[in-house]
Amino acid sequence: MNINDASVLEMINRLIVSNRLNKNQILQLVNLASISCSINELEENMEWETFKSKY
């Protein structure tokens, strides 16, 4: 996804607000957005990264 696109930024902002992400999670979300093809893939990547970081 192109993080410079207004619609993508709006989706990212909604994810940040709805999930109450901290600074590190926001940075991780922006990094993952650039390699994700859709919002669903981005959410899956976030879940995977959260799961990986716990162990």
Z-matrix of the N, CA and C atoms (Angstrom, degrees):
N
C 1 1.441
C 2 1.519 1 109.21
N 3 1.300 2 115.58 1 147.16
C 4 1.455 3 121.28 2 179.02
C 5 1.532 4 108.61 3 -88.55
N 6 1.316 5 116.73 4 109.52
C 7 1.465 6 119.75 5 -175.99
C 8 1.524 7 112.35 6 -73.05
N 9 1.325 8 118.08 7 -5.20
C 10 1.461 9 121.25 8 174.79
C 11 1.524 10 112.08 9 -88.48
N 12 1.317 11 116.86 10 -7.45
C 13 1.463 12 121.61 11 179.09
C 14 1.531 13 110.07 12 -78.78
N 15 1.308 14 117.03 13 136.75
C 16 1.468 15 121.41 14 -175.72
C 17 1.526 16 112.46 15 -62.38
N 18 1.326 17 117.83 16 -38.63
C 19 1.474 18 119.87 17 -179.18
C 20 1.522 19 111.19 18 -68.77
N 21 1.317 20 117.28 19 -36.16
C 22 1.463 21 121.32 20 177.59
C 23 1.525 22 109.85 21 -67.24
N 24 1.313 23 116.99 22 -42.78
C 25 1.466 24 120.70 23 177.96
C 26 1.526 25 110.90 24 -61.86
N 27 1.324 26 116.74 25 -38.16
C 28 1.460 27 120.75 26 178.08
C 29 1.535 28 110.56 27 -64.03
N 30 1.331 29 117.28 28 -42.49
C 31 1.469 30 120.68 29 178.14
C 32 1.528 31 110.71 30 -64.40
N 33 1.319 32 116.76 31 -41.65
C 34 1.462 33 120.76 32 178.76
C 35 1.525 34 109.94 33 -63.39
N 36 1.322 35 117.28 34 -43.23
C 37 1.464 36 120.63 35 178.37
C 38 1.525 37 111.37 36 -61.73
N 39 1.328 38 117.34 37 -40.17
C 40 1.462 39 120.25 38 177.81
C 41 1.531 40 110.92 39 -63.19
N 42 1.335 41 117.06 40 -40.56
C 43 1.466 42 120.52 41 177.77
C 44 1.526 43 110.98 42 -64.34
N 45 1.312 44 116.88 43 -41.18
C 46 1.466 45 121.08 44 -179.84
C 47 1.521 46 110.38 45 -62.18
N 48 1.318 47 116.34 46 -46.29
C 49 1.469 48 120.77 47 -177.65
C 50 1.519 49 111.26 48 -69.99
N 51 1.324 50 117.52 49 -46.57
C 52 1.464 51 120.10 50 -175.13
C 53 1.521 52 112.62 51 -68.39
N 54 1.340 53 116.88 52 -30.54
C 55 1.462 54 120.10 53 -178.45
C 56 1.522 55 113.06 54 -99.95
N 57 1.336 56 116.45 55 -1.47
C 58 1.465 57 122.15 56 -179.34
C 59 1.528 58 111.54 57 49.36
N 60 1.304 59 114.98 58 57.91
C 61 1.459 60 121.08 59 -175.52
C 62 1.522 61 111.23 60 -75.87
N 63 1.338 62 115.59 61 145.43
C 64 1.463 63 120.01 62 175.44
C 65 1.538 64 108.92 63 -88.23
N 66 1.317 65 116.78 64 -179.64
C 67 1.464 66 121.26 65 -174.92
C 68 1.521 67 112.50 66 -58.61
N 69 1.316 68 116.58 67 -45.12
C 70 1.462 69 119.75 68 -179.32
C 71 1.526 70 111.45 69 -64.30
N 72 1.326 71 116.83 70 -40.74
C 73 1.455 72 120.44 71 179.29
C 74 1.526 73 111.32 72 -66.71
N 75 1.337 74 117.21 73 -35.75
C 76 1.464 75 120.64 74 178.09
C 77 1.525 76 110.07 75 -65.20
N 78 1.319 77 117.02 76 -44.73
C 79 1.467 78 120.26 77 177.58
C 80 1.517 79 111.44 78 -61.57
N 81 1.319 80 116.23 79 -41.18
C 82 1.464 81 121.15 80 178.08
C 83 1.533 82 109.92 81 -64.50
N 84 1.324 83 117.21 82 -41.36
C 85 1.456 84 121.67 83 179.29
C 86 1.522 85 111.19 84 -61.68
N 87 1.316 86 117.84 85 -44.15
C 88 1.466 87 121.58 86 -179.87
C 89 1.531 88 110.49 87 -65.55
N 90 1.322 89 116.82 88 -40.23
C 91 1.470 90 119.60 89 177.63
C 92 1.520 91 111.21 90 -64.33
N 93 1.328 92 116.78 91 -41.39
C 94 1.457 93 120.31 92 179.94
C 95 1.524 94 111.91 93 -71.42
N 96 1.316 95 117.51 94 -29.44
C 97 1.469 96 120.73 95 179.81
C 98 1.521 97 110.98 96 -62.48
N 99 1.311 98 116.19 97 -35.75
C 100 1.464 99 118.94 98 -177.65
C 101 1.533 100 112.51 99 -69.54
N 102 1.333 101 118.05 100 -21.82
C 103 1.466 102 120.44 101 179.69
C 104 1.522 103 112.85 102 -105.30
N 105 1.324 104 117.46 103 -4.46
C 106 1.460 105 121.48 104 -179.81
C 107 1.524 106 109.85 105 -91.37
N 108 1.334 107 115.02 106 148.86
C 109 1.463 108 119.99 107 -179.40
C 110 1.524 109 113.14 108 -93.52
N 111 1.333 110 117.28 109 -21.26
C 112 1.460 111 120.83 110 -178.33
C 113 1.521 112 109.30 111 -150.28
N 114 1.320 113 115.64 112 170.12
C 115 1.461 114 119.87 113 179.49
C 116 1.522 115 110.74 114 -66.67
N 117 1.331 116 117.09 115 -34.12
C 118 1.467 117 120.15 116 177.92
C 119 1.526 118 110.89 117 -65.32
N 120 1.308 119 116.07 118 -42.65
C 121 1.459 120 120.07 119 177.84
C 122 1.527 121 110.89 120 -64.85
N 123 1.323 122 116.27 121 -37.65
C 124 1.459 123 120.65 122 178.10
C 125 1.526 124 110.35 123 -62.74
N 126 1.325 125 117.39 124 -45.06
C 127 1.466 126 120.71 125 178.78
C 128 1.521 127 111.31 126 -63.31
N 129 1.333 128 117.43 127 -40.13
C 130 1.468 129 121.02 128 176.91
C 131 1.524 130 110.93 129 -64.05
N 132 1.321 131 116.84 130 -41.94
C 133 1.465 132 120.53 131 178.38
C 134 1.524 133 111.02 132 -63.27
N 135 1.321 134 116.87 133 -39.62
C 136 1.469 135 120.48 134 178.30
C 137 1.530 136 110.67 135 -63.48
N 138 1.334 137 116.41 136 -43.44
C 139 1.468 138 119.76 137 177.89
C 140 1.525 139 110.39 138 -61.73
N 141 1.326 140 116.83 139 -42.60
C 142 1.460 141 120.84 140 -179.41
C 143 1.521 142 110.69 141 -64.47
N 144 1.315 143 117.59 142 -44.11
C 145 1.456 144 121.21 143 -179.72
C 146 1.527 145 111.02 144 -65.78
N 147 1.323 146 117.44 145 -38.45
C 148 1.459 147 121.04 146 177.09
C 149 1.506 148 109.92 147 -64.70
N 150 1.340 149 116.15 148 -43.07
C 151 1.455 150 120.72 149 179.07
C 152 1.520 151 110.67 150 -63.54
N 153 1.336 152 117.67 151 -44.58
C 154 1.463 153 122.16 152 -179.27
C 155 1.530 154 111.29 153 -63.09
N 156 1.313 155 117.64 154 -39.53
C 157 1.454 156 120.16 155 -174.10
C 158 1.527 157 112.42 156 -71.64
N 159 1.331 158 118.36 157 -19.27
C 160 1.447 159 120.79 158 -179.88
C 161 1.524 160 112.01 159 -74.41
N 162 1.342 161 116.84 160 -24.05
C 163 1.462 162 120.07 161 -173.83
C 164 1.483 163 113.92 162 -119.27
